[in-house]
Amino acid sequence: MANHMPGDLGMGTFRDEATPGVIQTGVRSWLGSSVRLKNDRDDGATFVILPGDRSYGAVQRGPTKNGCTLEFHGRGASTYGDWRDFIAYYGFGGRNACTAALDTFTLIVYVTSRAKYEVYTGCKINKVTITAPGPGKLLEFSVQIFAMDHSIETSLVITDIQNITIGAAPTEPSSSLLFWANNCQVNLGGGGLTTQYFQKWELSVDNHLERVEGVKTWYDGTKHQQTVELHEGEREVTFDGSLRLKDQTWDAAKIAGTKITALTIPIDDDTVTLSNGDIVPTEYTDLQQKAGEDHLIVRFPNNGLAIA
């Protein structure tokens, strides 16, 4: 797995697709700052021993599993959009709530030190993770992407996957980077919202994508054994937060099976509201003669996420 580090990569951009896997022309959209890309491509190579050979006599390739993991910081709302345009729309299914289906997009990341473009088409987000490592610290966005095609291009005029000129890059917004600026609130069992001083928290949405593999012919005539469709499975929405131990409130809620009626997370000028969640009784708090930490993990239904 290759790693590109901040400073090596240019702006991360994306473009919506009207047809899965087909690049559209037009100006691309900005997705985040300080991008780090981990290339998760798996060529599926198998070395086969043939009769009479002590070593391998042939190599079998495919099906290729294309994809990558992006880590970046978001920026506040501006004329160029906000974090919901990419994270919420493609990761949750909509800018304001989770929806049943995900759209595909083309991902383009420019590698400045090599003057080349990493191009992924037919992309869907398998998993989104938003991490707040502490009050006042920058929010960290991590996106695991499954893709149909992947190529490395020397210019925006490409003639392999398709015959097309990719649109220009947008201007990076000048708005402030997103950081943890306010407290979360929790409504336990319908008792009303109360402020909770999480020391850190993580929100993840896992779409459990499944690959459908086949053979695709690129514009240049080459055949590729690869992913041709991406099907969506059960969507798992999970909040994981740590609290300084005050009492046995959360342990008692785990034992009683008390619902989390609502949990609110402020991000920029938006509020993410998670509703009707079940506490995951993974472990209970150890009682010691010192300050302790409580751990709250809650799983929410697909229709239990809203952004306003």
C-alpha positions in Angstrom: 0.0 0.0 0.0 1.6 3.2 -1.2 1.4 6.4 0.9 1.4 10.0 -0.2 2.0 12.5 2.5 0.9 16.2 2.9 3.1 18.4 0.7 3.4 15.6 -1.9 -0.2 15.9 -2.9 -2.2 18.8 -4.5 -5.8 19.5 -4.0 -8.3 16.6 -3.6 -11.2 17.0 -6.1 -14.2 15.1 -7.3 -16.8 15.2 -10.1 -20.3 13.6 -10.0 -21.1 10.9 -12.5 -24.4 10.6 -14.4 -23.5 7.0 -15.3 -21.4 4.9 -12.9 -17.8 4.8 -14.0 -18.1 7.4 -16.8 -16.2 10.7 -16.2 -18.0 13.9 -16.9 -16.5 17.1 -18.2 -16.9 20.4 -16.3 -15.2 22.0 -13.3 -14.4 19.6 -10.5 -15.4 20.2 -6.8 -13.0 20.6 -3.9 -13.2 18.0 -1.1 -10.6 18.8 1.6 -7.3 20.2 2.7 -4.1 18.5 3.8 -5.0 15.4 1.9 -3.3 12.0 2.5 -4.0 9.2 0.1 -3.5 5.5 0.8 -3.8 3.4 -2.4 -5.7 0.2 -1.5 -5.5 -1.4 -5.0 -5.3 -5.2 -5.0 -4.3 -6.6 -8.4 -5.4 -10.2 -7.4 -2.1 -11.7 -8.8 -1.7 -15.4 -8.2 1.5 -17.3 -9.1 0.7 -20.7 -10.5 3.0 -23.7 -10.5 2.8 -25.7 -13.8 3.7 -29.4 -14.3 7.5 -29.8 -14.6 8.2 -26.4 -13.0 9.9 -26.0 -9.6 9.0 -22.4 -9.5 5.9 -20.7 -10.9 5.2 -21.1 -14.5 2.4 -18.6 -15.0 0.9 -15.7 -13.3 -2.9 -15.2 -13.1 -4.1 -11.6 -12.6 -7.4 -10.3 -11.4 -10.0 -9.5 -10.6 -8.5 -6.1 -9.6 -10.0 -4.4 -6.6 -9.5 -0.7 -7.0 -9.9 1.8 -4.2 -8.2 4.1 -1.7 -8.4 5.7 1.7 -8.4 9.5 1.9 -7.6 11.4 5.1 -8.1 15.2 5.2 -9.4 18.3 7.0 -12.6 20.0 6.0 -13.3 23.8 5.8 -16.2 25.9 6.8 -19.0 26.8 4.4 -18.0 29.1 1.5 -19.1 29.8 -2.1 -17.2 26.6 -3.0 -19.4 24.4 -0.8 -18.9 22.8 2.5 -18.1 19.4 4.1 -21.6 18.1 3.4 -21.1 18.3 -0.4 -18.7 15.3 -0.3 -18.8 13.6 3.1 -22.6 13.7 3.6 -23.8 13.4 0.1 -21.6 10.5 -1.0 -21.0 8.9 2.4 -24.5 9.2 3.9 -26.5 9.4 0.7 -27.7 13.0 1.1 -26.7 16.4 2.4 -29.3 16.4 5.1 -29.9 12.7 6.0 -29.0 9.1 5.2 -30.8 7.9 2.1 -31.3 4.4 0.6 -28.8 4.7 -2.2 -25.3 6.2 -2.9 -24.3 8.0 -6.1 -21.0 7.4 -7.8 -18.2 10.0 -8.5 -14.8 10.4 -10.1 -11.9 11.2 -7.7 -8.8 13.1 -9.0 -5.8 13.8 -6.8 -2.8 15.6 -8.2 0.7 14.4 -7.1 2.7 17.6 -7.3 6.2 16.0 -7.0 5.6 13.7 -9.9 3.3 15.9 -12.0 0.8 13.1 -12.3 -2.9 12.5 -11.6 -4.4 9.6 -9.6 -7.8 9.0 -11.2 -10.5 6.8 -9.8 -13.8 6.3 -11.5 -17.1 4.7 -10.5 -16.3 5.5 -6.9 -18.6 4.9 -3.9 -17.7 5.5 -0.2 -17.6 2.3 1.8 -17.0 4.0 5.1 -16.8 7.5 6.5 -15.2 8.3 9.8 -15.2 11.8 11.4 -12.9 12.0 14.5 -12.7 14.8 17.1 -9.5 14.1 19.0 -10.2 16.8 21.6 -11.9 20.2 22.2 -10.4 22.9 20.0 -8.6 20.4 17.8 -9.1 20.0 14.1 -11.8 17.5 12.9 -10.3 14.6 11.0 -12.1 13.1 8.1 -11.3 9.6 6.8 -13.0 8.1 3.8 -12.6 4.5 2.5 -13.4 4.5 -1.2 -14.2 1.5 -3.5 -13.7 2.2 -7.2 -14.3 0.5 -10.5 -11.3 1.9 -12.5 -8.0 3.4 -11.5 -5.3 4.9 -13.7 -2.3 7.2 -13.3 -2.3 10.0 -15.9 0.3 12.6 -17.0 -2.3 15.2 -18.0 -6.0 15.9 -17.9 -6.4 14.7 -21.5 -6.9 10.9 -21.1 -7.3 8.2 -23.8 -7.2 5.0 -21.8 -10.2 4.5 -19.6 -12.2 7.0 -21.8 -11.4 9.6 -24.4 -12.1 12.8 -22.5 -10.5 15.9 -21.1 -11.1 16.1 -17.4 -12.4 19.5 -16.2 -10.3 22.1 -14.4 -9.6 22.1 -10.7 -11.6 24.5 -8.5 -10.2 27.2 -6.3 -9.5 26.0 -2.8 -11.8 27.7 -0.2 -10.2 30.3 2.1 -12.7 29.6 4.9 -11.4 28.3 8.3 -10.5 24.7 8.9 -13.2 22.8 10.9 -12.4 22.2 14.5 -14.3 20.9 17.6 -15.8 24.2 18.7 -18.8 23.2 20.9 -20.1 20.4 23.1 -22.3 17.5 22.2 -25.6 16.9 23.9 -27.4 13.6 24.7 -31.0 12.8 25.5 -31.1 9.6 27.5 -34.4 7.8 27.5 -36.5 10.9 26.6 -35.2 12.9 29.6 -34.2 15.9 27.6 -30.9 17.1 26.0 -28.1 17.6 28.5 -24.5 18.7 27.7 -21.9 15.9 27.8 -18.2 16.7 28.0 -16.8 14.1 25.7 -13.0 14.1 25.8 -12.9 12.7 22.2 -15.5 11.2 19.9 -15.9 9.4 16.6 -18.8 9.2 14.2 -18.7 6.5 11.5 -21.1 5.4 8.7 -20.3 2.0 7.2 -22.2 1.2 4.0 -20.8 -2.4 3.8 -20.3 -2.2 0.0 -19.9 -5.5 -1.9 -18.1 -5.7 -5.2 -19.5 -7.4 -8.4 -16.6 -8.4 -10.6 -16.5 -8.9 -14.4 -14.5 -7.8 -17.5 -14.5 -4.2 -18.7 -13.1 -3.0 -22.0 -11.4 0.4 -21.8 -11.5 3.0 -24.6 -7.9 2.0 -25.6 -9.2 -1.6 -26.3 -7.5 -3.3 -23.3 -9.6 -5.7 -21.2 -9.6 -5.4 -17.4 -10.8 -8.0 -15.0 -12.2 -5.7 -12.3 -15.1 -4.4 -10.3 -18.0 -3.6 -12.6 -20.7 -2.8 -10.0 -20.8 -1.8 -6.3 -23.8 -3.0 -4.3 -24.7 -1.5 -0.9 -25.3 -3.6 2.2 -26.5 -2.9 5.7 -25.7 0.7 6.8 -24.1 0.9 10.2 -24.2 4.3 11.9 -22.1 4.4 15.1 -21.0 7.0 17.7 -18.1 6.3 20.0 -17.3 8.8 22.7 -15.2 8.9 25.9 -16.3 10.7 29.1 -14.8 11.4 32.5 -16.5 9.1 34.9 -19.0 10.8 37.2 -21.5 8.1 38.1 -22.9 4.8 36.8 -25.4 6.5 34.5 -24.2 4.8 31.3 -23.6 1.4 32.9 -27.2 1.6 34.3 -28.5 2.5 30.8 -26.6 -0.5 29.3 -28.2 -2.8 31.9 -31.7 -1.4 31.4 -31.4 -1.2 27.6 -32.3 2.5 27.7 -32.5 4.2 24.3 -30.5 7.2 23.3 -33.4 9.3 22.2 -31.1 11.9 20.6 -27.5 12.9 20.4 -26.3 16.1 18.8 -22.9 16.9 17.3 -22.0 20.4 16.1 -19.9 20.6 12.9 -19.3 24.1 11.6 -22.7 25.9 11.4 -24.5 22.5 11.1 -25.8 20.1 13.8 -25.8 16.4 13.2 -28.6 14.8 15.1 -28.6 11.1 15.8 -31.9 9.6 17.0 -33.3 6.4 18.5 -30.0 4.7 19.2 -29.1 1.6 21.2 -26.1 1.6 23.5 -23.7 -1.2 22.7 -22.9 -3.0 26.0 -19.3 -3.8 25.0 -17.7 -3.3 28.4 -18.5 -1.8 31.8 -16.5 0.7 33.8 -13.8 -0.4 36.2 -14.2 1.3 39.6 -10.9 2.5 41.1 -9.7 5.0 43.6 -8.8 7.5 40.9 -10.4 9.5 38.1 -12.0 7.1 35.6 -13.2 7.2 32.1 -16.5 6.0 30.8 -16.9 4.8 27.2 -20.2 5.3 25.3 -20.7 3.4 22.0 -24.2 3.9 20.4 -25.5 2.4 17.2 -28.2 4.3 15.3 -30.6 3.2 12.5 -30.2 4.4 8.9 -33.1 6.8 9.3 -31.7 8.1 12.6 -29.2 10.6 11.1 -30.2 14.2 10.1 -28.2 17.4 9.4 -29.6 20.9 9.8 
